[in-house]
Amino acid sequence: MGEPARRRATYEDLIAAPPHLVAEVIGGELQLSPRPATPHALAATVLGEELGPPFRRGRGGPGGWIFVDEPELHLGGDILVPDLAGWRRERLPVVTTDEPFFSLAPDWVCEVLSPVTAKLDRMRKLPVYAREGVRHAWLVDPVLRTLEVLRLAGGNWLNVGAFADDDRVRAEPFDAIELELGALWADVQLG
């Protein structure tokens, strides 16, 4: 005799999740992850600070982007929360208050990996982003001090760059500026 069919997770399940956890629904399953640890949160914060002036505001760069920290994305039947996401303004000129989430797939996502979330980010979330046509994904690992740059090509992720430590990089889609990778972990001392 087989196992009984599982009930598909709903938005109500996500809302009912404890507030100290990040709740997502992927493939009909509720995924609960701990809130980001300090190195993780700091890397995401610094990355947003680095990209914001040249790409959101046009200071020292081309502008034309909207960035959101930990947006709730409703993509098909999945609900994902990347660490950072960005939309080109020609696709999302303004953010409205009509919905508390985004149903338009971003142009770029960044997942900051942790030992607890790396497998989920790589194996479950990246395929959803690919299915929904997200053009670029970055995987940042603040413990290994690495950045992997991925581009969607023919429905599959193509690794177009891997960088580490204090590298100075021009990484698509933000290759109009040079990013000092070391800034993402400059204030973190690993034990």
N, C-alpha and C positions, 0 to 999 in steps of 0.2 A: 504494500500500500504506500503510495507516494505521500509526500508532505503536503499539507493544505496550502492552497494558494495564498500568497501574502497580499495584504491590502496595500494598494498603492498609496504612498505618502501624498498628502495634500498641503495646500498653502496653510490651512489651519494647523497642521502638524508643525509646520515651520514657525508659525506665530507662537505656538504653545511651548516651543523649546526654551530651555533655561537661558536667561539673558547673558550668562557668562560664557556661552558657547556660540560658535558660528554655525548656523543651520543652513543646509542646502538640500535640495531635492534633485537627485541625479538618477536617471533611469527608473523613476518611481520609488526610489529608496531615500529615506531621510538620512542625511549624513551630518553628524555632529562632530565638530572639531573644537579644541580649546582655542581661546582667544590667542592672538600672536604673542610670542615671547618678546622680550625687549629687543634683542638684536634684529628680529624679524620686523617689528613695528618701526624701529629706527631706520632700517634700510628702506622701507616703503615710504616713510615720511621724507627722508632726504632725497630719494628719487623724485618724488612729486615736487619738492622744492627746486630741484635742478631743472626739471622739464617745464615747469610752470611759466617762468618769465619768458623764455624764448618761444615757446610753442603755444601757450595760452594767451599771453599778453603781447607777444611780438617784440619783447625787449631782447635784442641780441640774436634774434632768430625770426623765422617767417610767420609766427602766430598761426591761427587757424584751427586750434584744437580746444576741446573741452575735456577736462580731466576730472574724475571723481574717485575718491578713496572708498574702497569697499562698497561699490554699488550693488544693489540687488538686481540681478539680470533674470528676466523671465524669457527664456529662449526655448521655443517649442514647449514641451512638457517639463523642462528642466528649470530649476531655479539655482543660479550660481552666484557666488560672491567672490570675485577676484580681489586681490589686494589693491590694484589700481586698474582703471580702464580709461581709455581715451577715444573720443569720437571726433572725426573731422567736422568742422563747422558746416561744410556744405551738406552733410548728412543730418546733423543735429545742430541747427543754428542757435537754439536756446533750449533750456530745460524748463519744462512746464510743471505745474503742481497738480496736473490731472491725475497722476498715478504715483504711488509711493515707490515705484520701481521702474526699471527700464525694460522695454520690450524690443527696442532696436539694438541689435548686436553692435558692440563697439568695433572700432577699426583696429584697436590695439588693447591687449590685456597684459598685465604683469602679475605673475604669481611669485610670491616670495616663499621659497621652500623652507620647510622645517622637517625634522625627522618624523613628526606625526602626520604632516600633510603632503609630503613629496609624492608618495605613491598615488594618492587621490588626485593631486594636481596633474600629474603626468598621465595616469592611466584612465581617469574618468572624465576630468574636466577638459583637457586638451582636445579629445575627440568631439565633445559638444561644441567647443569654439570652432573647430574645423567645419563641422556640419553646418553651423550657422554663418559661415563665411567671414569670421574674424580674420583679418589679413595678416596681423603680426602678433606674436606672443613673446614675452620675455620671461625667463625663469631666472630668478635671482636667488642665490644661496648665500646667506650672510655668514654661515659657519665655514663653508669651503671658500667663501669670498670669490664667487664666480657669477658670471652673467652668460646665459645662453640666449641667443637671438634666433627666433624662428619666423619663417615666412610661409604662408599658406600657398601651395603650388599644386594645382590639380587635385585639390581636396585633401592633400597630405602635408604634413609639416616638414619643411626643409630647414635644416640647421644652417644658418648663413653666417654664424660667428659664435665663438666661445672665447671669453675673456676672463681674466683673473686678477686678483690682488689690486695693485695700483695702476693697472693699464689705463691708458687714455684711449677712449674708443669713440668711433663714429658708428652708431648702430641704428639700422633702419627700424622704424620709419623716421627716426629723429637724428639722422646723420648730418643734418645741417649744422650741428654743433658738436664739439668734442666734449664728451662726458668723462669726468675724472672718477673712475670707478671706486677708487680708494675712499672717496667721500662717503660712500654708502656704509662703510664700516669703520670710519676713522675714530668714532667715539666709543667703540666696543672693544673690550679686552676679553678675549676668550680664555676661560680657565682650563 
